[in-house]
Amino acid sequence: MADIAQRFTQNPILSPKDLIPSREGLEIACLLNPGVFRFENKIWLLIRVAERPKQKNGIISFPILTTDGIEILKIEENDADLDATDPRVINYKGADYLTTLSHLRLVCSDDDFNFYQPENYPLLQGEGLDEVFGIEDCRVSLIDGIFYLTYTAVSEHGVGVGLRTTSNWKSFQKHGMILPPHNKDCAIFDEKINGKFYALHRPSSVSLGGNYIWIAESLDGIYWGKHKCIIKTRKNKWDSERVGAGAAPIKTDKGWLEIYHGANKENQYGLGAFLMELNNPSIILAQTDEPIMLPLEEYELHGFFGQVVFTNGHLVNGDELTIYYGAADEFICGAKFSIKEILSRLIPVT
């Protein structure tokens, strides 16, 4: 399979050891899938930071959010009611819990790869009953001077899409859950089309249907309708099990170019691309047959959950596309692509 990514030689550019836990008693297990944007002449990443209590022999402990803050739950490893075979999710007495609690944290850089955590910027943490298991995988879109943050809100109610907005990254307006469970991978276009907001999203089905990419319209960026399924999984291909949007689509003279992730039955995640019509992005013009990036390097193959490259953030500079991505569900990395080369690999939809 083809891989046209020019990976940063400095990869991984951030690892869990590079940041400080949000509170005493927790450790950072993973850094994942940052939203990316420019602000005040710097490059910024809004990283998903997954934390957990320091583990002790014979005990599995994990955090959840309550109205009083973070509560640590502890279960004996040999408890007959415990299923801990998945490093990401455990099941106890029929209920699912995440092994880590995620928040969103800002880091910035004056170049492509040296990032640091600035002072006086808040952590974005879960708030309310729909976010007690944390918030994850934020996409950042800038429209008319307002940053739109779409993220995955996780709780015992399920996994849905939350929205917050800001203009200064110091204060935020919370708009609640804009797409109910089960839904994630929501990326709002960076500009309105014919006066409307557009967004890609990924509702999930456990039986009829599948994990497909949909598009929706909105008059205000909060209430969404006219949902349409536009990209499906493809049998016996690299994206046979699930697909989901990356960051906001890139406007080109050929159409709206979207970098998306796909996974197969072995849970290997790669990146591909598809092209939407400029004036009606619900129409798909072309799609890559092969992935443009697959997990190949050691830091992509081995980590908290290996065989993963996953993005929801990029920057565009002429033909140069810089994608920041999560590797093996543990590290933050970067890679550069040529937009023209990606476009050349698209196969028209017939």
ABEGO torsion letter per residue (X at the ends): XBBABBBBAAOBABBAAABBBABBGBBBABBBGBBBBBBGGBBBBBBBBBBBBBBBBGBBBBBBBBAAEBBBBBBBAABAABBAABAABBBBGGBBBBABBBBBBBBBBABAABBBBBBGBBBBBBBEAAAAAEBBGBBBBBBGGBBBBBBBBBBAAEBBBBBBBBAAGABBBBAEBABBOBBBGBBBBABBBGGBBBBBBBBBBABBEBBBBBBBBBAAGABBBGBBBABBBBBGBAAAABBBBBBBBBBBAAEBBBBBBBBBAAGBBBBBBBBBBAABAABBABBBABBABBBABAAAABEABBGBBBBABBBBBEABBBBBBBBGGABBBBBBBBAAAAAAABBBBX
